[in-house]
Amino acid sequence: MTTGSTHDLAGRVTDEVDRLTDRLVASLVDAIAIPSVNPRYPGQEYDKVVGAEGDVSALLADLYTEAGADVGKVTVERGRDNACGVIHGAGGGRSLLLNGHVDVVPSGRLDRWRGDPFRAQVTDDTVIGRGATDMKGGLVAAAYAALALRRAGVRLAGDLVLQAVVGEEVGDHEAGTTAVLEAGYGADAAIVCEPSGRAGSLPAVVPVTPGLLWFSISLEGRTAHSGLRGMTIHPTLEGEHLGVNTIDKFWLIYHALRGLEDEWARHNRHPLFPPGYFNLLPGVLRANPSGILVPFFLADELTVEYCVYHHPDRSNEEVMAEIEDRVANACRNDPWLREHPPVFEWKLLWPPYTLPRDSALEAAVLDAHTIASGGQAPVRTGFMGVCDLTWMDRKGIGGLVYGPGVGYTAHAENEYVEIAQLAQSAKTYAMTAINWCGLAED
């Protein structure tokens, strides 16, 4: 049972985190060494990759056990184990969930890394490696927050629930976060330990995430010899009955969506996101003559893949309708596209999330951060991507993002996390647990 003033208690907990920081970094290095690339990430060979997520979960499970948690495993797909721990409170308090995902994206261009992306480099102030920011740093910090509480002799009134889940990088929440919630590892509120900091700063409090859409548009053209291009593009000559190059037709659609993107930047703003954040990214483009990859024919096939981040106050369905309408309007002015309209395929629909402004959880995190930082209040901002808060909300659990990491290095070469952010996050998680869950009575 915990005794002493709140100030003394905070000091004991933060001192324990400081004493544990070297171990925290070592555990993060061990986690990075496990190449837990999501086996369902596009371009991966599932059978060669699957299993590493479960290995990271096992590492976290050992830390949860050391922190005094009752640990369980939830598995939807073999080799893709979720680790969950519950540190049972004495009763009478609210429960808190600390969630993070064990999967990472592929390493990208190896020649652009300073070393092996899965062999972490530790400097005086950073840890570099794939997953350092997104988001093994947050996972490990949450585990060490629980360990610091135990070492400081803190007994909570409410339960503290710890989750290390698979699948987040491709929205596979049915195998990850949703699966563990349905298995009973829920709580009254949640912190998703995703990166919320910038270089040289402490983590921010993030109560809102955008919506995310992934879609493709496919176009049909008519191939012809490359020497006939001039005759196909000038309406006074042979025109489209001779040949249609899909790449030319795509620019009509590109400019229509680029115009919509500019409208969003001017008129579709949110106080926690920078102007221009909401966007439509044409990230993948494939165009060629059927079965041929030489430019001696008009390209009669084209598929473009878009990633969209949209305003959190708008539904996915509203934005999808706006995009399709904008493309349809552009196609009405082109004789070929009127008769051969583009084909949409909606591949991933990730709804936005917003925590109510007067949330008691946000107040608890704001206070915890301020105490842990020695008096420095946190910044509030919107999240740069999406996360599993959306799926928690579907299960009736509200929450926010707060975690270590330099967000702009996520998914990039030489991804890194600042050690100061790791320590700050562990302290904030621990103090939030005290604030939110309450203390066992003497």
C-alpha positions, -999 to 999 in steps of 0.1 A, spaced: 0 0 0 14 34 -10 20 61 17 35 95 17 26 127 -1 18 129 -38 51 148 -43 71 121 -27 53 94 -46 60 112 -79 96 116 -70 99 78 -62 83 68 -95 103 92 -117 135 82 -99 128 46 -106 124 54 -143 157 72 -143 173 42 -127 157 19 -153 165 40 -184 196 21 -194 177 -11 -192 148 4 -211 172 13 -239 187 -22 -239 152 -38 -241 144 -15 -270 176 -26 -288 165 -62 -282 130 -55 -297 145 -38 -327 167 -68 -334 135 -89 -341 126 -80 -377 88 -80 -370 77 -67 -404 40 -71 -408 36 -103 -430 6 -88 -447 23 -56 -457 22 -54 -495 53 -70 -511 60 -94 -483 62 -132 -486 39 -141 -457 55 -175 -449 90 -160 -447 80 -131 -425 53 -144 -402 63 -152 -366 85 -123 -357 56 -102 -344 49 -130 -319 86 -129 -309 84 -92 -300 51 -99 -281 70 -126 -261 97 -101 -252 70 -77 -239 52 -104 -221 84 -111 -200 85 -74 -190 48 -74 -181 54 -105 -159 83 -87 -142 60 -57 -136 36 -80 -117 10 -85 -144 -11 -115 -151 -1 -122 -187 -21 -138 -214 -17 -145 -251 -44 -139 -278 -38 -154 -312 -60 -151 -342 -33 -162 -367 -6 -187 -359 27 -170 -352 10 -136 -347 6 -136 -309 -7 -106 -290 7 -102 -255 -16 -88 -228 -9 -81 -191 -32 -70 -163 -18 -55 -131 -49 -59 -109 -58 -30 -87 -71 -32 -52 -105 -22 -63 -126 10 -66 -106 27 -93 -108 33 -130 -89 10 -154 -63 23 -179 -50 6 -210 -16 12 -225 -15 -1 -261 11 -5 -288 18 -25 -319 47 -49 -324 47 -49 -362 69 -26 -383 71 -16 -420 98 -30 -443 133 -14 -440 132 3 -474 165 11 -491 193 -6 -472 219 16 -489 204 46 -472 207 33 -437 238 40 -416 239 3 -407 216 -27 -404 181 -14 -397 175 -43 -373 208 -39 -354 200 -8 -334 227 19 -330 227 37 -296 242 72 -294 244 95 -264 208 106 -269 191 84 -295 183 49 -306 184 43 -343 167 13 -360 135 2 -377 107 5 -353 125 27 -328 99 54 -333 70 34 -349 65 21 -323 86 -2 -303 99 27 -283 64 34 -269 57 -3 -263 89 -7 -242 83 26 -224 49 15 -213 63 -18 -199 89 1 -180 63 25 -166 46 -5 -151 79 -19 -138 87 15 -122 54 16 -104 61 -18 -89 96 -9 -79 84 23 -63 59 3 -42 28 18 -58 -4 -2 -57 -32 11 -79 -69 11 -71 -79 4 -107 -64 -21 -131 -35 -13 -154 -38 -32 -187 -9 -36 -211 -12 -46 -248 14 -55 -274 -6 -62 -306 0 -72 -341 -14 -60 -374 -16 -22 -370 5 -12 -400 -21 -26 -424 -52 -19 -404 -55 -56 -395 -71 -48 -361 -92 -80 -362 -60 -99 -355 -47 -73 -331 -64 -46 -311 -99 -57 -317 -91 -93 -310 -76 -85 -276 -104 -62 -267 -129 -90 -276 -108 -114 -254 -115 -92 -224 -84 -70 -222 -103 -37 -222 -103 -7 -199 -122 25 -191 -97 46 -211 -67 41 -232 -34 56 -242 -20 45 -275 18 48 -272 24 59 -308 51 86 -314 38 121 -307 70 141 -305 93 160 -327 131 163 -327 143 180 -296 109 181 -279 89 161 -254 59 140 -266 27 159 -273 -8 150 -262 -28 139 -293 -66 137 -288 -75 136 -325 -66 115 -356 -75 121 -393 -95 97 -415 -75 75 -439 -86 62 -472 -67 40 -497 -82 36 -531 -72 28 -567 -84 42 -600 -80 21 -632 -83 34 -667 -88 17 -700 -72 30 -732 -65 18 -767 -30 8 -778 -14 18 -810 21 21 -825 41 49 -809 46 65 -843 8 72 -844 7 93 -812 4 126 -830 -26 114 -850 -43 101 -818 -40 133 -797 -50 159 -823 -88 161 -828 -84 173 -864 -66 140 -873 -76 104 -866 -83 108 -829 -94 83 -803 -107 56 -826 -71 50 -836 -56 50 -801 -59 63 -765 -30 67 -742 -41 62 -706 -13 83 -692 -26 114 -710 -61 107 -697 -49 103 -661 -37 139 -660 -73 151 -663 -81 131 -631 -48 141 -614 -55 178 -619 -91 174 -606 -80 158 -574 -50 182 -571 -76 210 -572 -96 193 -545 -65 190 -524 -59 228 -528 -95 235 -517 -90 214 -486 -58 234 -478 -77 267 -480 -111 258 -465 -109 225 -447 -88 233 -416 -85 220 -380 -69 239 -351 -47 209 -342 -34 203 -377 -12 225 -399 -28 241 -429 -25 218 -459 -22 187 -438 -53 170 -453 -43 157 -486 -47 132 -515 -14 115 -524 -10 97 -557 16 73 -543 18 45 -569 13 47 -606 14 18 -631 8 24 -667 19 5 -698 7 -12 -730 -8 -45 -720 19 -70 -711 47 -47 -725 71 -24 -707 86 -5 -736 75 30 -747 69 20 -784 31 16 -779 4 38 -764 -3 27 -729 -38 11 -727 -36 2 -690 -32 25 -660 -38 21 -623 -30 48 -598 -31 42 -560 -41 71 -537 -36 76 -500 -60 102 -485 -59 119 -451 -90 138 -444 -105 161 -418 -115 143 -386 -149 160 -385 -158 144 -419 -169 108 -423 -151 84 -447 -183 81 -467 -187 118 -472 -151 121 -484 -154 91 -507 -185 106 -523 -167 139 -528 -137 122 -545 -158 101 -568 -179 131 -577 -148 153 -585 -134 126 -608 -168 120 -625 -171 158 -632 -136 158 -648 -145 128 -670 -177 144 -683 -156 168 -703 -137 141 -721 -154 120 -748 -133 89 -741 -136 90 -703 -174 96 -706 -177 63 -725 -150 45 -705 -153 58 -670 -125 51 -644 -130 21 -621 -126 28 -584 -115 2 -558 -117 13 -522 -90 -8 -504 -87 6 -468 -112 27 -449 -99 40 -416 -123 63 -398 -111 94 -379 -112 97 -341 -117 126 -317 -116 126 -279 -141 151 -264 -124 183 -253 -134 180 -216 -121 144 -213 -109 135 -178 -83 112 -193 -67 142 -212 -66 162 -180 -49 132 -162 -23 129 -190 -17 167 -191 -11 167 -153 12 136 -155 33 150 -183 37 183 -164 48 165 -132 71 142 -151 88 170 -170 94 192 -140 67 217 -148 66 219 -186 31 216 -199 27 195 -231 18 206 -265 -16 195 -279 -16 185 -316 -33 162 -341 -18 129 -351 3 127 -382 -12 93 -392 -39 69 -380 -38 44 -351 -58 18 -332 -78 44 -313 -104 41 -340 -110 5 -333 -110 11 -295 -137 37 -300 -158 11 -318 -156 -9 -286 -166 20 -264 -131 29 -251 -120 66 -254 -84 75 -254 -55 96 -269 -20 92 -283 10 100 -263 44 84 -269 81 87 -277 94 92 -312 102 116 -339 72 112 -361 87 124 -394 112 95 -392 85 68 -391 86 46 -422 118 64 -432 154 52 -433 174 59 -402 143 60 -380 152 70 -345 138 78 -311 153 102 -285 162 86 -252 149 116 -233 114 110 -249 116 73 -238 121 83 -202 96 111 -203 70 88 -217 76 61 -191 72 87 -164 41 101 -179 24 67 -183 32 58 -147 19 91 -133 -12 89 -155 -19 55 -140 -17 70 -105 -39 100 -116 -65 79 -134 -66 46 -116 -61 60 -81 -42 45 -52 -51 16 -30 -63 28 4 -41 23 34 
